[in-house]
């Protein structure tokens, strides 16, 4: 069985940098070794949505997420490149990027109350 998680991160507030960041994430543009590593960690599905400089990642993960794995050789290079577009949220720990979000509402859990 899988579960869904959401994470949040900000980008540097610069239209050119945001456009370049999005270009790196177009289909077929993320380095294959990074895509393989994402899957190796237990991600079964992932979408990233953006509004302005704020991004939200919606991920479907395996029950054993996060899995330990051998870090691929290009991982640090990709992360360094992505950090040039991203900025940590004010309440992040040093070096922390994507922060987990807490679900506070689910329409499916609501009853028809008037």
C-alpha positions as CSV (number, residue, x, y, z in Angstrom):
1,X,0.0,0.0,0.0
2,X,1.2,3.5,-0.7
3,X,0.6,6.9,0.9
4,X,0.6,10.4,-0.3
5,X,2.9,13.2,1.1
6,X,3.2,16.9,0.3
7,X,6.3,19.1,0.6
8,X,6.9,22.8,0.0
9,X,9.9,24.8,-1.1
10,X,10.6,28.3,-2.5
11,X,12.5,29.3,-5.6
12,X,14.7,32.3,-6.0
13,X,12.2,35.1,-6.9
14,X,13.6,35.8,-10.4
15,X,11.6,35.1,-13.5
16,X,14.6,34.0,-15.6
17,X,15.8,31.6,-12.9
18,X,12.3,30.2,-12.5
19,X,12.0,29.6,-16.2
20,X,15.4,27.9,-16.3
21,X,14.5,25.7,-13.3
22,X,11.3,24.7,-15.1
23,X,13.3,23.8,-18.2
24,X,15.4,21.4,-16.1
25,X,12.1,19.6,-15.1
26,X,10.5,19.2,-18.5
27,X,9.8,15.6,-19.6
28,X,13.1,13.9,-20.4
29,X,15.3,16.8,-19.0
30,X,15.8,15.5,-15.4
31,X,19.0,13.5,-15.5
32,X,18.1,9.8,-15.7
33,X,20.3,8.9,-12.7
34,X,18.3,11.4,-10.6
35,X,15.0,9.9,-11.8
36,X,16.3,6.4,-10.9
37,X,17.4,7.6,-7.5
38,X,14.0,9.2,-6.8
39,X,12.4,5.8,-7.5
40,X,15.0,4.0,-5.5
41,X,14.1,6.1,-2.4
42,X,10.5,4.7,-2.7
43,X,8.7,7.5,-4.7
44,X,6.1,5.8,-6.8
45,X,4.7,9.1,-8.2
46,X,5.6,12.7,-7.9
47,X,4.2,16.0,-9.2
48,X,5.6,19.5,-8.6
49,X,3.3,22.5,-8.8
50,X,4.3,26.1,-8.8
51,X,2.7,29.4,-8.0
52,X,5.0,32.4,-8.2
53,X,8.2,31.3,-6.4
54,X,6.4,28.8,-4.2
55,X,6.4,25.1,-5.1
56,X,4.4,22.2,-3.8
57,X,5.5,18.6,-4.3
58,X,2.8,15.9,-4.2
59,X,4.3,12.5,-3.8
60,X,3.0,9.0,-3.7
61,X,5.4,6.8,-1.7
62,X,5.8,3.2,-0.8
63,X,5.2,2.0,2.7
64,X,8.9,1.6,3.3
65,X,9.7,5.2,2.2
66,X,12.3,6.6,2.7
67,X,14.4,3.6,1.6
68,X,18.2,3.7,2.1
69,X,20.1,3.5,-1.1
70,X,23.5,4.1,-2.5
71,X,23.8,7.8,-3.5
72,X,24.5,8.0,-7.2
73,X,27.7,9.8,-8.4
74,X,25.8,12.7,-10.0
75,X,23.5,13.3,-7.1
76,X,25.6,16.0,-5.4
77,X,26.1,17.8,-8.7
78,X,22.3,17.8,-9.4
79,X,21.6,19.0,-5.8
80,X,24.2,21.8,-6.1
81,X,22.7,22.9,-9.4
82,X,19.1,22.9,-8.0
83,X,20.2,24.8,-4.9
84,X,21.2,27.7,-7.3
85,X,17.4,28.1,-8.1
86,X,16.0,27.2,-4.7
87,X,15.9,28.9,-1.3
88,X,15.1,27.4,2.0
89,X,12.0,28.4,3.8
90,X,12.6,30.6,6.9
91,X,11.6,27.7,9.3
92,X,13.8,25.1,7.6
93,X,16.8,23.5,9.4
94,X,20.2,24.4,7.9
95,X,20.6,22.5,4.6
96,X,16.9,21.4,4.6
97,X,15.1,21.8,1.3
98,X,11.7,20.4,0.8
99,X,9.7,20.7,4.0
100,X,6.9,18.2,4.7
101,X,3.4,19.7,4.9
102,X,0.7,18.6,7.4
103,X,-2.7,17.7,5.9
104,X,-5.4,19.7,7.7
105,X,-8.4,19.1,5.5
106,X,-9.8,16.2,3.4
107,X,-13.1,16.6,1.7
108,X,-13.7,12.9,1.8
109,X,-13.7,13.0,5.6
110,X,-16.4,15.6,5.7
111,X,-20.0,14.8,6.3
112,X,-22.9,16.6,4.6
113,X,-23.6,19.1,7.3
114,X,-25.7,22.2,6.6
